[in-house]
């Protein structure tokens, strides 16, 4: 099951009626999931597919720094028995599993595997102290599968030692990015094993995130020897959002990149952008990242260029138009640019090629700017002196003329702080409510081709 199947419910947990609708529209997926998640393991009723066991084994293979496993949400204990066996086989600290009550205790197996079965509220001071004591072992695999998965993730992820991996079950059913996104960004955690999260036919429905091995560093200057440099150019008109400054301080501690930050003095936007490119080309940086002064990228934005072969790539940048909210996923038509290409915006692809996008937040590889003749950014006017193409889209045109492609990574969306009419916001909300009502009446997913990117 891909995320498109449950896209309309993004932002809230699915209830039983939602699941029935998903099941109806998408060919009995929920029934298939229930069958694969059912059955028994070692005679114990299980609540996960066997595929998940294999994914967990792969994670442990790939992360030798992990020294133990903690599970919140024991339930009947089938997965607990498997995790306990992994701990014994790999020489890890015995499993700690936590639940607020005993549903079914496989006592003989737990005793044989030396499982520490903690019965109590995982948010209580007593249990948290036990978890902290366990974490003295070092990096762990931590599973959130209790009754409040978002709160579990947000509570325990900050406690985990560097190099830990945290998994959260019932992804997109009981928990999603809206519930845990801030924690992921603040800790600079990266998505891990994403191709397995909702992979058919077993659909593990568990999302994994990895805590950086050393994202805080040991030196105040945070200079990382041998790591590539990113030049962050911030064109300003004399004002910078405090959210952007907090982002700069946070991203400075990224373990895999060095950074040069260069805010401009007050001037025109075209002058500022070209000035920053000139300064970038004087540096030894490989990437030019332009970030507007009214924008705050997510702290894990560097995932956009990690191992990429793309030369020009941006996260989703949002703008407010007269018709409502629009992601800058633009394609050129015979009448100019279509600000949002809905097919690309709503597709399940996380990486899409476009004809143009804004420079609100944009990565450009050095060779592009070296090959392109200045001015790199310029406004285009018609014979009457009226603007026809903005400096950002003109850059995209010049890049495409040189044979480069423009890409959008839809996994990431920037915070764009801009003034708008509250009346317009209200009207957009009302339109969204009307689309929801139409969907409920029709019993399918019609009416969800709106402007907001997936």
C-alpha positions in Angstrom: 0.0 0.0 0.0 1.5 3.3 -1.0 0.8 6.6 0.8 -1.5 7.7 -2.1 -4.1 5.2 -0.8 -4.5 7.1 2.4 -3.5 10.6 1.3 -6.8 12.2 2.0 -6.5 11.3 5.6 -3.1 12.9 6.1 -3.0 14.9 9.3 -5.2 12.6 11.4 -5.4 9.0 12.5 -7.8 6.8 10.6 -10.9 5.5 12.4 -12.8 2.4 11.6 -15.1 4.1 9.0 -12.0 5.5 7.3 -10.5 2.1 7.1 -13.7 0.7 5.6 -13.5 3.4 2.9 -9.8 2.7 2.2 -10.6 -1.0 2.0 -13.5 -0.4 -0.4 -11.8 2.0 -2.7 -8.4 0.2 -2.9 -9.4 -3.3 -3.5 -9.6 -4.9 0.0 -6.2 -3.8 1.2 -7.2 -3.6 4.8 -8.5 -7.2 4.7 -5.2 -8.3 3.1 -3.3 -6.5 5.8 -5.4 -8.1 8.6 -4.8 -11.6 7.2 -1.0 -11.1 7.0 -0.8 -9.4 10.4 -2.7 -12.2 12.0 -1.7 -15.8 12.9 0.7 -16.9 15.6 4.4 -16.9 16.3 5.7 -19.5 18.7 2.0 -20.1 19.5 1.5 -16.5 20.5 -1.0 -14.3 18.6 0.9 -11.7 16.6 0.0 -8.2 15.5 2.7 -7.6 12.8 3.6 -9.3 9.5 6.6 -11.6 9.3 8.1 -9.1 6.8 8.6 -6.7 9.7 10.7 -9.2 11.5 13.0 -9.3 8.5 13.2 -5.5 8.3 14.2 -5.3 12.0 16.9 -8.0 11.4 18.3 -5.9 8.5 18.4 -2.8 10.7 20.4 -4.6 13.3 22.7 -6.0 10.7 23.4 -2.5 9.3 23.8 -0.8 12.7 26.4 -2.6 14.8 26.5 0.4 17.2 23.1 -0.7 18.6 23.6 -2.3 22.0 20.0 -3.0 23.1 16.3 -2.9 22.2 13.4 -1.2 24.0 9.8 -1.9 23.0 6.8 0.2 24.2 3.6 -1.8 23.6 4.2 -5.5 24.5 0.6 -6.6 23.7 0.5 -10.4 23.4 4.3 -10.5 23.1 5.0 -12.2 19.8 7.2 -9.4 18.5 8.8 -9.2 22.0 9.8 -12.8 21.8 11.5 -12.2 18.4 13.3 -9.1 19.6 14.4 -10.9 22.8 15.9 -13.6 20.7 17.7 -11.1 18.5 19.2 -9.6 21.7 20.5 -13.0 22.9 21.8 -14.0 19.5 23.6 -10.7 18.9 25.0 -10.3 22.4 22.9 -7.2 23.1 21.5 -6.1 26.4 18.4 -8.2 27.0 15.2 -6.7 25.7 13.2 -4.2 27.8 9.5 -4.3 26.8 6.9 -2.0 28.4 3.1 -2.2 28.6 0.5 -0.6 31.0 -1.0 -4.0 31.6 -0.5 -7.8 31.0 -2.4 -8.9 27.9 -0.8 -12.2 27.7 2.6 -13.0 29.1 4.8 -15.7 27.5 6.6 -16.2 30.8 8.7 -19.2 29.9 10.0 -17.6 26.8 10.6 -14.2 28.5 12.5 -15.9 31.3 14.6 -17.9 28.9 15.5 -14.7 26.9 16.0 -12.7 30.1 13.4 -10.2 29.0 12.8 -7.2 31.3 9.0 -7.0 31.2 8.0 -3.6 32.7 4.3 -3.3 33.6 3.4 0.4 34.0 2.7 3.7 32.3 5.6 4.4 30.0 5.2 8.2 30.7 5.4 7.8 34.5 8.5 9.1 36.2 9.3 5.6 37.5 9.3 3.9 34.1 11.1 6.8 32.4 13.9 6.4 35.0 14.1 2.7 34.1 14.4 3.6 30.4 17.1 6.2 31.1 19.1 3.6 33.1 18.8 1.1 30.2 20.0 3.8 27.7 23.3 4.0 29.5 24.3 1.0 27.3 24.5 3.3 24.3 22.6 3.3 21.0 19.4 1.3 20.9 16.6 0.2 18.6 13.5 1.8 20.1 10.0 0.6 19.1 6.9 2.9 19.7 3.9 0.6 19.6 1.8 1.5 22.6 -1.4 3.4 22.9 -0.1 6.9 22.0 2.6 6.5 19.4 3.1 10.2 18.6 3.6 11.0 22.3 5.9 8.0 22.7 8.0 9.2 19.8 8.1 12.8 20.9 9.0 11.8 24.5 11.6 9.2 24.0 13.4 10.2 20.7 15.2 13.1 22.4 16.5 10.8 25.1 18.0 8.3 22.8 21.8 8.2 22.4 23.4 9.1 19.1 23.2 6.4 16.4 19.9 5.0 17.7 17.1 3.9 15.4 13.5 4.5 16.4 10.5 2.8 14.8 6.9 3.9 15.1 4.1 1.4 14.3 0.8 1.9 12.6 2.3 4.6 10.3 -0.4 6.6 8.5 -3.0 4.8 10.6 -2.4 6.2 14.1 0.7 8.4 13.5 2.1 10.6 10.8 4.4 13.5 10.2 2.0 16.0 11.6 2.3 14.3 15.0 6.1 13.8 15.1 7.5 16.1 12.4 8.8 18.8 14.8 10.8 16.2 16.8 12.3 14.7 13.6 13.4 18.2 12.5 14.7 19.3 15.8 16.8 16.2 16.2 17.9 16.2 12.6 16.7 12.6 12.3 16.7 10.9 8.9 14.1 8.6 7.3 15.4 5.0 7.4 14.3 2.0 5.4 11.4 4.1 3.9 10.9 1.7 1.0 9.8 -0.9 3.5 7.3 1.2 5.6 4.2 0.5 3.5 5.6 -2.1 1.1 3.0 -4.5 -0.3 1.9 -7.2 0.1 2.8 -7.4 3.8 2.7 -3.7 4.6 4.8 -3.5 7.8 3.3 0.0 8.6 6.3 0.8 10.7 8.3 4.0 10.0 11.9 4.2 11.0 14.1 7.2 11.8 17.8 7.3 12.6 19.4 9.7 15.1 22.7 11.1 13.7 25.8 9.5 14.9 27.3 12.8 16.0 25.1 15.8 15.1 26.1 18.0 17.9 29.9 17.6 17.5 32.6 18.4 19.9 34.0 21.7 18.7 32.3 25.1 18.8 33.3 26.0 15.3 31.9 22.7 14.0 34.4 22.5 11.1 34.3 19.0 9.6 37.5 18.1 7.9 37.1 16.6 4.5 33.4 17.3 4.3 31.8 19.2 1.4 31.0 22.9 1.9 27.6 24.4 1.2 27.4 28.2 0.6 24.1 29.5 2.1 23.2 32.7 0.4 20.4 34.8 2.1 19.2 37.7 0.0 17.6 40.3 2.3 16.0 43.6 2.1 17.0 44.4 5.7 14.9 41.8 7.5 15.4 38.2 8.4 12.9 35.9 10.1 14.0 34.6 13.5 12.9 31.1 12.4 15.6 31.3 9.7 18.2 32.3 12.2 17.3 29.3 14.4 17.6 27.1 11.3 21.1 28.5 10.6 22.2 27.7 14.1 20.8 24.2 13.9 22.0 23.2 10.5 25.5 24.4 11.3 25.9 21.3 13.4 25.1 18.9 10.6 27.8 16.1 10.7 28.3 15.7 6.9 28.7 19.3 5.7 30.6 22.5 6.3 28.6 25.8 5.9 29.3 29.4 4.9 26.4 31.7 5.6 26.2 35.0 3.7 23.3 37.4 4.2 23.3 40.4 1.9 22.9 44.0 2.7 19.7 45.8 1.7 19.3 46.1 -2.0 17.1 44.8 -4.9 16.4 41.1 -5.1 18.1 40.7 -8.5 21.2 42.5 -7.3 21.3 40.4 -4.1 21.0 37.1 -5.9 23.7 37.9 -8.4 26.0 39.3 -5.7 25.6 36.1 -3.7 26.5 33.9 -6.7 29.7 36.0 -7.3 30.7 35.5 -3.6 29.9 31.8 -3.9 32.2 31.3 -6.9 35.0 32.9 -4.9 34.6 30.1 -2.2 35.5 26.5 -2.3 31.9 25.4 -1.8 30.3 22.7 -4.0 26.7 23.7 -3.5 25.0 27.1 -3.6 21.9 27.1 -1.4 19.8 30.2 -1.7 17.3 30.7 1.1 15.0 33.8 1.2 14.9 35.8 4.3 11.2 35.0 5.0 11.8 31.2 4.8 12.8 28.5 7.3 13.7 25.1 5.7 13.4 21.9 7.8 16.5 21.0 9.7 16.9 17.8 7.7 16.9 19.7 4.4 20.3 18.4 3.6 18.7 15.0 2.8 17.7 16.7 -0.5 21.2 16.5 -1.8 22.4 13.4 0.0 23.8 11.0 -2.6 21.9 12.9 -5.4 23.1 13.1 -9.0 20.8 16.1 -9.6 22.4 19.5 -10.2 19.4 21.8 -9.5 16.9 20.6 -6.9 14.6 22.2 -4.4 12.1 21.2 -1.7 8.5 22.2 -2.1 8.2 26.0 -1.7 4.6 27.2 -1.1 3.2 30.6 -2.1 -0.2 32.2 -1.6 -2.1 33.1 -4.8 -5.4 34.7 -5.3 -7.0 31.3 -5.6 -5.3 29.9 -2.5 -2.2 27.9 -1.5 0.1 26.7 -4.3 3.3 24.7 -4.3 5.8 25.9 -6.8 5.8 22.8 -9.0 5.6 24.6 -12.3 5.4 23.6 -15.9 5.5 25.9 -18.9 2.5 26.3 -21.2 2.0 28.4 -24.3 0.5 31.1 -22.1 3.4 31.1 -19.6 4.0 29.1 -16.5 1.4 27.1 -14.7 2.3 27.7 -11.1 1.2 24.3 -9.9 1.2 21.2 -12.1 -1.5 19.2 -10.2 -0.5 15.8 -11.8 3.0 16.2 -10.5 2.0 17.7 -7.2 -0.5 14.9 -6.5 1.6 12.0 -7.9 3.0 9.4 -5.5 6.5 10.2 -6.9 8.7 12.0 -4.3 11.0 13.3 -7.0 9.5 15.2 -10.0 11.1 17.1 -12.9 9.6 20.6 -13.5 10.2 23.5 -15.9 10.5 26.0 -13.2 10.3 26.8 -9.5 11.0 29.6 -7.1 14.4 30.4 -5.5 12.7 30.5 -2.1 14.9 27.6 -1.2 17.0 26.1 -4.0 20.2 23.9 -4.2 22.4 24.6 -7.3 25.6 22.7 -8.0 28.7 24.8 -8.7 29.2 23.6 -12.3 25.8 25.1 -13.2 26.7 28.6 -12.2 30.2 28.3 -13.6 28.9 27.3 -17.0 26.0 29.8 -17.1 26.9 33.4 -18.3 25.9 36.2 -15.8 23.6 37.7 -14.9 22.4 34.4 -13.4 19.2 36.1 -12.2 17.4 38.7 -14.2 13.8 40.0 -14.6 12.4 39.9 -18.2 10.1 42.7 -19.3 7.9 43.3 -22.3 8.0 46.3 -24.7 5.8 48.2 -22.3 8.1 47.6 -19.3 5.8 45.1 -17.7 7.3 42.0 -16.0 6.9 38.8 -17.9 9.3 36.4 -16.2 10.7 36.6 -12.7 14.4 36.3 -11.9 13.9 32.8 -10.4 12.0 31.4 -13.4 14.5 33.1 -15.8 17.3 31.2 -14.0 15.4 28.0 -14.6 15.1 28.8 -18.3 18.8 29.6 -18.7 19.7 26.3 -16.9 17.4 24.3 -19.2 19.0 26.0 -22.2 22.3 24.6 -21.0 20.8 21.1 -20.7 20.2 21.0 -17.0 17.0 19.7 -15.4 15.1 21.2 -12.5 13.9 18.8 -9.8 11.6 19.0 -6.8 12.0 16.7 -3.8 8.4 16.5 -2.4 9.6 14.9 0.8 10.4 18.3 2.2 8.3 21.5 2.4 9.7 24.8 3.6 8.1 27.2 6.0 7.3 30.3 4.0 6.2 33.2 6.1 4.2 35.7 4.1 1.4 38.2 4.7 -1.9 37.3 3.2 -5.6 38.1 3.7 -7.3 36.2 6.5 -10.4 36.3 4.4 -8.6 34.4 1.6 -7.4 31.8 4.1 -11.0 31.4 5.4 -12.3 31.0 1.9 -9.7 28.3 1.2 -10.7 26.4 4.3 -14.3 26.6 3.3 -13.5 25.2 -0.1 -11.6 22.3 1.5 -14.5 21.6 3.8 -16.8 21.5 0.7 -14.5 19.0 -1.0 -14.5 16.8 2.1 -18.3 16.8 2.1 -18.4 15.9 -1.6 -16.0 13.0 -0.9 -18.1 11.7 1.9 -21.2 11.8 -0.3 -19.6 10.0 -3.2 -17.8 7.4 -1.1 -14.6 7.8 -3.0 -11.6 10.1 -3.3 -13.0 12.6 -5.8 -12.5 16.2 -4.9 -9.0 15.9 -3.5 -7.2 17.4 -6.5 -6.5 20.6 -4.5 -3.5 22.9 -4.5 -1.8 21.5 -1.5 1.2 19.2 -2.4 1.1 15.7 -1.1 
